[in-house]
Amino acid sequence: MPKLPTDPYILFSFLNTKLRDTGMTLEEFCLENSCDEQKLTEQLEKAGFAYDAERRCFR
């Protein structure tokens, strides 16, 4: 499992890059990397980002 950034803006960039480069959904990424999808989503929502499942990225 990659060590995920704690800064929400760096995490936003990191996740979007990973999701774009791998073509995974957030759910698939979290399963593969043993991450808590709800916690990641909540952390990014606090910074003003929301997951767009159709586009497979945070916006």
Backbone bond lengths (Angstrom), bond angles and torsions (degrees), N, CA, C in turn:
res aa  C-N    CA-C-N  psi(-1)  N-CA   C-N-CA  omega(-1)  CA-C   N-CA-C  phi
1 M - - - 1.441 - - 1.524 109.46 -
2 P 1.324 116.54 131.20 1.467 117.64 177.10 1.524 110.26 -71.55
3 K 1.303 115.74 147.24 1.468 119.36 174.27 1.516 106.38 -75.33
4 L 1.327 115.88 118.66 1.457 120.79 -176.21 1.522 110.77 -82.67
5 P 1.324 116.37 141.40 1.467 120.05 177.62 1.526 110.74 -60.91
6 T 1.304 117.26 147.23 1.461 120.96 178.89 1.525 111.77 -92.98
7 D 1.331 117.23 -26.91 1.457 120.78 176.86 1.531 108.15 -69.37
8 P 1.335 118.57 125.50 1.465 120.30 -174.71 1.529 113.97 -62.46
9 Y 1.329 118.70 -29.80 1.459 120.80 -179.56 1.526 111.47 -75.87
10 I 1.314 115.88 -36.78 1.463 119.90 175.14 1.529 109.52 -71.67
11 L 1.327 117.24 -39.20 1.463 121.51 176.88 1.530 110.45 -61.13
12 F 1.325 116.79 -42.60 1.459 122.45 177.21 1.527 110.26 -55.40
13 S 1.313 116.58 -50.90 1.461 121.99 -179.41 1.529 111.09 -64.60
14 F 1.314 116.47 -45.13 1.465 121.94 -179.44 1.526 110.99 -59.34
15 L 1.334 116.58 -50.52 1.462 119.89 -178.24 1.518 112.25 -64.35
16 N 1.319 116.99 -44.48 1.460 118.93 179.71 1.526 111.90 -61.78
17 T 1.316 116.45 -38.23 1.469 120.07 177.12 1.520 110.43 -64.53
18 K 1.330 116.91 -47.11 1.469 120.55 179.57 1.523 111.61 -61.85
19 L 1.329 116.55 -45.23 1.462 119.88 -178.59 1.526 110.62 -64.75
20 R 1.320 116.87 -40.97 1.471 120.73 179.22 1.525 110.46 -66.40
21 D 1.320 117.37 -47.19 1.460 121.01 -174.66 1.526 113.25 -69.79
22 T 1.333 117.10 -30.62 1.470 120.18 -177.35 1.522 113.03 -98.14
23 G 1.334 116.91 -19.60 1.464 120.16 -177.18 1.519 113.18 75.75
24 M 1.326 116.93 11.20 1.466 121.23 -179.98 1.518 111.51 -80.68
25 T 1.321 114.68 159.55 1.458 120.90 168.02 1.526 107.01 -83.95
26 L 1.312 116.53 168.55 1.465 119.77 176.61 1.525 109.88 -62.13
27 E 1.307 116.53 -40.76 1.467 120.73 179.07 1.527 110.77 -59.97
28 E 1.318 117.59 -45.74 1.469 121.31 179.51 1.527 110.98 -63.60
29 F 1.342 116.18 -42.28 1.461 120.44 178.68 1.529 109.99 -59.33
30 C 1.334 115.86 -47.29 1.465 120.22 -177.75 1.528 111.69 -64.66
31 L 1.316 117.38 -39.94 1.465 120.21 178.11 1.524 110.75 -64.19
32 E 1.313 116.66 -44.96 1.460 120.91 -178.08 1.525 112.34 -67.37
33 N 1.332 116.83 -30.94 1.461 121.24 -175.13 1.527 113.90 -108.54
34 S 1.325 117.00 11.72 1.465 122.75 178.58 1.533 112.17 52.87
35 C 1.315 115.51 46.46 1.472 122.21 178.71 1.520 109.21 -105.06
36 D 1.298 116.08 155.43 1.457 121.85 175.35 1.528 108.07 -91.01
37 E 1.328 116.28 107.66 1.464 121.42 -176.48 1.523 112.00 -59.23
38 Q 1.309 116.83 -41.26 1.467 120.37 -178.64 1.529 110.81 -64.06
39 K 1.321 117.52 -43.39 1.466 120.56 -179.68 1.531 111.51 -65.32
40 L 1.336 116.60 -41.21 1.460 119.64 177.55 1.526 110.77 -62.17
41 T 1.317 115.54 -46.10 1.458 120.96 -179.54 1.520 110.69 -61.58
42 E 1.319 117.15 -45.05 1.470 121.12 179.56 1.529 111.42 -63.19
43 Q 1.321 116.46 -41.84 1.465 120.41 179.91 1.530 110.30 -61.30
44 L 1.316 116.91 -42.22 1.460 119.73 -178.94 1.524 111.96 -76.60
45 E 1.325 117.54 -31.25 1.466 120.34 176.56 1.527 110.80 -63.70
46 K 1.329 117.34 -36.16 1.463 121.30 177.92 1.525 111.52 -62.29
47 A 1.330 116.14 -26.94 1.464 121.06 179.07 1.530 111.43 -92.84
48 G 1.340 116.50 1.44 1.459 120.10 175.97 1.513 115.79 97.73
49 F 1.332 117.83 10.89 1.459 121.64 -179.26 1.523 110.35 -105.53
50 A 1.325 115.87 144.78 1.460 121.37 177.15 1.522 108.64 -128.74
51 Y 1.321 116.26 145.54 1.463 120.89 179.84 1.520 109.63 -79.67
52 D 1.316 116.42 129.07 1.460 123.54 175.98 1.523 106.76 -104.25
53 A 1.341 116.17 100.44 1.467 121.20 -174.88 1.533 111.25 -63.96
54 E 1.308 116.70 -34.11 1.468 119.83 -179.27 1.519 111.61 -64.85
55 R 1.328 115.92 -39.50 1.468 121.07 -179.60 1.517 113.28 -94.92
56 R 1.322 115.91 -7.03 1.472 122.62 179.97 1.523 111.86 56.77
57 C 1.331 115.49 50.10 1.456 119.24 177.64 1.529 109.00 -159.23
58 F 1.320 113.95 165.28 1.467 120.05 173.19 1.515 106.88 -91.88
59 R 1.330 114.52 144.80 1.464 120.37 -179.52 1.500 108.89 -133.26
